[in-house]
Amino acid sequence: MRGSVRRAGLRLCLIVAGSAVTALAASFSAEPVSRALLVAGAGAAALALALLTLRRLVHDLTVAMRPTDITILRRREEELSDRVARLHAALDTLSLGFLLYDRDHRLLVVNRRYHEIYRLPPGAVTPGMPALEVLRRNVIAENLSDASEAEQVAEIGALMGADAVPTQIQHLADGRVVAIEIQPIDGGGFVAIYEEATERWNAEARIAHMARHDAVTDLPNRVLLRERIEGAITQARRDTGFAVLCLDLDNFKQVNDTLGHAVGDELLQAVAHRLKACLREVDTVARLGGDEFAIIQTAVEAPADAATLAQRILDVVSAPYALTHHSVTVGVSIGIALAPGDGLEPERLMQCADVALYRAKGDGRGVFRFFEAEMDARLQARRSLELDLRAAFEAEAFDLHYQPIYDLAQERICGFEALLRWTHPVRGRVSPAEFVPLAEEIGLIVPLGEWVLRRACREAAGWPEGLKVAVNVSAAQFTSTALIATVKAALAESGLPACRLELEITESVLLVNGGATVAILHGLRDLGVRIAMDDFGTGYSSLSYLRSFPFDKMKVDQSFTRDLTVEQGSGFIVRAVVSLASSLGMTTTAEGVETPEQLAWLREEGCDEVQGYLFSPPVPASALPALLDTWNGRARRAA
């Protein structure tokens, strides 16, 4: 009788061990990617050890089942008990949870790690339990979601189903993530392997998020924006339309260049926050890069819907920003494309909105514009001009013309202002008012300005002694102290004395980061060059500018000179500027003098220098000798 019971027990052990061997072997033969997801490092080693132990146990159980005498049988029982204990120890050392079920979905084997993963007390799950009872123990421990027990039973049923994928992801109520691998075994039943994969899941989720979001603002990027546009297009084919808005911040580059990238990033984050506040949850705002943003406005039934949003954005974004260490103000320009009217392809809609944005910027910035069909032709012309401008710069296809500056006290030309000119091979002479702003927009103005400076110094070095050359310097050239080195190098290469170089800047240079700009101006003054305030009175004129730096000259803009002799014209303004400059020890130069009456008025009011078409239009360097002979070659007094 004892022998029969013993053999029955051995047979049961053989069935369990054999099922475990099959399950573990199946786990190791699983798809490599799935296996790598779950079985890694020490867990794989422990699982392999358990597999080897089980295989040896099956072999020993098979031998133990053979007929033999009682002494040998007892010894084998003891050996098997020891091996079974080692098997359980091996399973308990796994970093993975391990459950083995029979064909009736009753639990045969459970290890300690399973209890730890689901935070169950020891012994909460024991062999003999049905799979649904194991699930209920987890429900009692509040491991699973807030779904009903029936829903959770359906979930576990899906995990165990014959058509279930080998690897499942389970989200626990406390936020942890468990990866579960189910492997069927021959003869029915299955093995389930559990791994707590929260850190890896979160890392992969972060990577996936980063692939579709901007790192600075955490807004959707171009990739996610395109996906959202495609979704909006699908909706628009059967429902209402939508709008795509392209936004560009005005003056952001000056903030970024003068205050630093950290301040620029903080400003971008603040702008992103305001843009999100302007939208509904169903809308999308994305950052395209730099200072460019895009918005998808859904459920747009009429252009007025998009216009209302655009105006709200203009008002909100343009309000001052109180950042950590600075207070700044930026504007925004907006271009709008409407779907389906302007197209139903992502690229087409973005292009139309971008074209409208370019129009908004061209119309003075701080406005919004809807796409219109004729804008395309203008954009193509602008792009063609941009390509030609870049090619002209590479080929140095520009030239300098010079307009004389006449000294009213000495009655002679005392210098020339260098003015950039571009003759296009097909279009002919292109106005500086057209290509200089374009050069600023595409980032070509700094190298182009450096070329003008070197060329002007080199040509002025060959003029008669005492003649100075005036060169305009853009605000973009003041974004770093490299300007000082550039001027120093131009003087050294040309041999022109520093006292004969006059640099002209506008008031806008001092508007952004005035402290750094003043420091650069002092560095230039230390080289010996003269500094002139150009177009005084046309911008944000302030006496604080004149106090912050002792300019050598103040230039009266031609718009004031033009109306000098007109009743109730600008005479009182020019008189005040001349008087102010004289009291500060500055020279005054009036631009745009075209008539003898204007010249006489300026002479009477004590203006020091004049320039304009009354003396000469800008001419190439080759015409300067004749011009000097006309005005300086014989003693004569200007009219």
SULTA-V215481 format. One line per field, one symbol per residue. ss: DSSP state (2 for helix, 1 for strand, 0 for the rest). Layout:
ss = ???
This chain:
ss = 022222222222222222222222222200022222220002222222222222222222222220000222222222222222222222220000111110000111110222222000000000000122222222220000000022222222222200000011111000001111111100000111111102222222222222221000000102222222222222220000111111111102222222202222222222222222220000011111100111111111002222222222222220001100001100111111111000000222222222222222220000011100002222222222222222222220011111111110000111111111111100011102222222222000222222222222222200000001111100222220022222222222220002221111112222000222222222222220011111110000002222220000111102222200000000222222222222200011110000022222222220001100000000112222222222220000000
